[in-house]
Amino acid sequence: MGRLLIVVVLLIFSGIIYLVKAAAGKVTGKEVKFQDESQKVMKSAAKGVQWMTDQWDKAKSGESTISLSEGREFKSLTPTEIIAKIKSNPAEYDLMKAESTYIEIAAYKLEQRQFDDAKKLIMQLSPGEARDFMLSELEEKRNL
């Protein structure tokens, strides 16, 4: 019953997206098909469900985003070295793990009053709420 409800909700969202794109298509002359839009929504939902399942499995197994030994190692590196290490190993550091590592080490650098180092790490975060929050924390700590 729950899965059927999810499918119905996704179809409703697909319909809304289709209507908006169809209206825009009238202006631009582009043709939009409901089937294509519903497939895109279903694929996105499936990816989201898979990601949530993976996170749930990791939480149950007790995996953390960054190990203690790794954290100590990162804390002794410069921001440039940390960024290079994370970006050179995309298999180990997916976007989520990379961002959580940047946040954790930036928070440590803030506590150590290493503001320039913290800002370099914060600027590696994707634009959004987390980055804005960390930048406001940085400014607040600088003003103390």
Disulfide bonds with the S-S distance in Angstrom:
none
